[in-house]
Amino acid sequence: MNDSAQWIVLLGFLVSLSLFFLALLINQSTLVGQTTAEGVLEFPKNDIRDTRDAIISIVSEGGDPDSLCDDIRKISLERKNTIVNCTISGKTVVIHYNNGVTLYEETVHV
Protein backbone atom coordinates (compact mmCIF):
# COMPACT_ATOMS: atom_id res chain seq x y z
CA MET A 1 0.00 0.00 0.00
CA ASN A 2 1.04 3.56 -0.68
CA ASP A 3 0.17 5.69 2.35
CA SER A 4 2.32 8.76 1.67
CA ALA A 5 -0.81 10.84 1.00
CA GLN A 6 -2.04 10.05 4.49
CA TRP A 7 1.24 11.40 5.94
CA ILE A 8 0.90 14.59 3.94
CA VAL A 9 -2.65 15.13 5.21
CA LEU A 10 -1.63 14.33 8.79
CA LEU A 11 1.35 16.72 8.68
CA GLY A 12 -0.86 19.45 7.15
CA PHE A 13 -3.35 18.95 9.96
CA LEU A 14 -0.60 19.17 12.62
CA VAL A 15 0.88 22.32 11.06
CA SER A 16 -2.53 24.03 10.88
CA LEU A 17 -3.30 23.01 14.48
CA SER A 18 0.04 24.42 15.71
CA LEU A 19 -0.52 27.69 13.81
CA PHE A 20 -3.97 27.98 15.36
CA PHE A 21 -2.51 27.40 18.83
CA LEU A 22 0.24 30.01 18.29
CA ALA A 23 -2.29 32.56 17.04
CA LEU A 24 -4.45 31.95 20.11
CA LEU A 25 -1.43 32.28 22.40
CA ILE A 26 -0.30 35.56 20.81
CA ASN A 27 -3.85 36.95 20.99
CA GLN A 28 -4.11 36.19 24.71
CA SER A 29 -0.71 37.72 25.48
CA THR A 30 -1.67 41.02 23.84
CA LEU A 31 -4.88 41.12 25.87
CA VAL A 32 -3.00 40.53 29.12
CA GLY A 33 -0.47 43.23 28.27
CA GLN A 34 -3.22 45.69 27.38
CA THR A 35 -5.15 45.22 30.63
CA THR A 36 -1.96 45.49 32.65
CA ALA A 37 -1.07 48.76 30.95
CA GLU A 38 -4.60 50.09 31.48
CA GLY A 39 -4.38 49.28 35.18
CA VAL A 40 -1.14 51.18 35.49
CA LEU A 41 -2.50 54.18 33.60
CA GLU A 42 -5.69 54.32 35.65
CA PHE A 43 -3.86 54.65 38.97
CA PRO A 44 -3.10 58.36 39.45
CA LYS A 45 -0.06 58.06 41.73
CA ASN A 46 1.58 61.25 40.48
CA ASP A 47 -1.65 63.25 40.77
CA ILE A 48 -2.09 62.10 44.36
CA ARG A 49 1.55 62.94 45.20
CA ASP A 50 1.31 66.39 43.61
CA THR A 51 -1.92 67.22 45.42
CA ARG A 52 -0.56 65.93 48.73
CA ASP A 53 2.70 67.86 48.36
CA ALA A 54 0.87 71.10 47.50
CA ILE A 55 -1.44 70.80 50.51
CA ILE A 56 1.35 69.93 52.95
CA SER A 57 3.70 72.67 51.73
CA ILE A 58 1.04 75.37 52.03
CA VAL A 59 -0.05 74.14 55.47
CA SER A 60 3.54 74.06 56.71
CA GLU A 61 4.04 77.64 55.43
CA GLY A 62 1.00 78.79 57.39
CA GLY A 63 -1.45 79.54 54.57
CA ASP A 64 -5.20 80.00 55.00
CA PRO A 65 -6.68 76.48 55.29
CA ASP A 66 -10.18 77.34 54.08
CA SER A 67 -9.11 79.10 50.89
CA LEU A 68 -6.46 76.43 50.29
CA CYS A 69 -8.96 73.57 50.38
CA ASP A 70 -11.44 75.52 48.27
CA ASP A 71 -8.81 76.34 45.63
CA ILE A 72 -7.53 72.76 45.43
CA ARG A 73 -11.08 71.42 45.18
CA LYS A 74 -11.87 73.76 42.25
CA ILE A 75 -8.59 73.19 40.41
CA SER A 76 -8.69 69.39 40.69
CA LEU A 77 -12.31 69.24 39.57
CA GLU A 78 -11.67 71.50 36.60
CA ARG A 79 -8.35 70.08 35.40
CA LYS A 80 -8.49 66.39 36.31
CA ASN A 81 -12.22 65.72 36.90
CA THR A 82 -11.27 64.62 40.38
CA ILE A 83 -12.92 65.29 43.71
CA VAL A 84 -10.35 66.33 46.31
CA ASN A 85 -11.43 67.32 49.80
CA CYS A 86 -9.03 68.35 52.50
CA THR A 87 -9.75 69.07 56.11
CA ILE A 88 -7.15 71.01 58.06
CA SER A 89 -7.31 71.24 61.83
CA GLY A 90 -4.16 72.52 63.48
CA LYS A 91 -1.28 70.49 62.16
CA THR A 92 -3.45 67.54 61.08
CA VAL A 93 -4.48 67.31 57.43
CA VAL A 94 -7.01 64.79 56.10
CA ILE A 95 -6.94 64.36 52.32
CA HIS A 96 -9.73 62.60 50.37
CA TYR A 97 -9.06 61.85 46.68
CA ASN A 98 -11.63 60.28 44.33
CA ASN A 99 -11.47 60.21 40.53
CA GLY A 100 -14.20 57.63 39.99
CA VAL A 101 -11.75 54.73 39.77
CA THR A 102 -9.34 55.34 42.63
CA LEU A 103 -10.38 56.27 46.16
CA TYR A 104 -7.58 57.51 48.40
CA GLU A 105 -7.69 58.84 51.94
CA GLU A 106 -4.77 59.91 54.10
CA THR A 107 -4.26 61.62 57.44
CA VAL A 108 -1.01 63.58 57.68
CA HIS A 109 0.45 65.19 60.80
CA VAL A 110 2.52 68.17 59.68
C-alpha positions in Angstrom: 0.0 0.0 0.0 1.0 3.6 -0.7 0.2 5.7 2.4 2.3 8.8 1.7 -0.8 10.8 1.0 -2.0 10.1 4.5 1.2 11.4 5.9 0.9 14.6 3.9 -2.7 15.1 5.2 -1.6 14.3 8.8 1.4 16.7 8.7 -0.9 19.4 7.2 -3.3 19.0 10.0 -0.6 19.2 12.6 0.9 22.3 11.1 -2.5 24.0 10.9 -3.3 23.0 14.5 0.0 24.4 15.7 -0.5 27.7 13.8 -4.0 28.0 15.4 -2.5 27.4 18.8 0.2 30.0 18.3 -2.3 32.6 17.0 -4.5 32.0 20.1 -1.4 32.3 22.4 -0.3 35.6 20.8 -3.8 36.9 21.0 -4.1 36.2 24.7 -0.7 37.7 25.5 -1.7 41.0 23.8 -4.9 41.1 25.9 -3.0 40.5 29.1 -0.5 43.2 28.3 -3.2 45.7 27.4 -5.2 45.2 30.6 -2.0 45.5 32.6 -1.1 48.8 31.0 -4.6 50.1 31.5 -4.4 49.3 35.2 -1.1 51.2 35.5 -2.5 54.2 33.6 -5.7 54.3 35.7 -3.9 54.6 39.0 -3.1 58.4 39.5 -0.1 58.1 41.7 1.6 61.2 40.5 -1.7 63.2 40.8 -2.1 62.1 44.4 1.5 62.9 45.2 1.3 66.4 43.6 -1.9 67.2 45.4 -0.6 65.9 48.7 2.7 67.9 48.4 0.9 71.1 47.5 -1.4 70.8 50.5 1.4 69.9 53.0 3.7 72.7 51.7 1.0 75.4 52.0 -0.1 74.1 55.5 3.5 74.1 56.7 4.0 77.6 55.4 1.0 78.8 57.4 -1.4 79.5 54.6 -5.2 80.0 55.0 -6.7 76.5 55.3 -10.2 77.3 54.1 -9.1 79.1 50.9 -6.5 76.4 50.3 -9.0 73.6 50.4 -11.4 75.5 48.3 -8.8 76.3 45.6 -7.5 72.8 45.4 -11.1 71.4 45.2 -11.9 73.8 42.3 -8.6 73.2 40.4 -8.7 69.4 40.7 -12.3 69.2 39.6 -11.7 71.5 36.6 -8.3 70.1 35.4 -8.5 66.4 36.3 -12.2 65.7 36.9 -11.3 64.6 40.4 -12.9 65.3 43.7 -10.3 66.3 46.3 -11.4 67.3 49.8 -9.0 68.4 52.5 -9.7 69.1 56.1 -7.2 71.0 58.1 -7.3 71.2 61.8 -4.2 72.5 63.5 -1.3 70.5 62.2 -3.5 67.5 61.1 -4.5 67.3 57.4 -7.0 64.8 56.1 -6.9 64.4 52.3 -9.7 62.6 50.4 -9.1 61.8 46.7 -11.6 60.3 44.3 -11.5 60.2 40.5 -14.2 57.6 40.0 -11.8 54.7 39.8 -9.3 55.3 42.6 -10.4 56.3 46.2 -7.6 57.5 48.4 -7.7 58.8 51.9 -4.8 59.9 54.1 -4.3 61.6 57.4 -1.0 63.6 57.7 0.4 65.2 60.8 2.5 68.2 59.7 
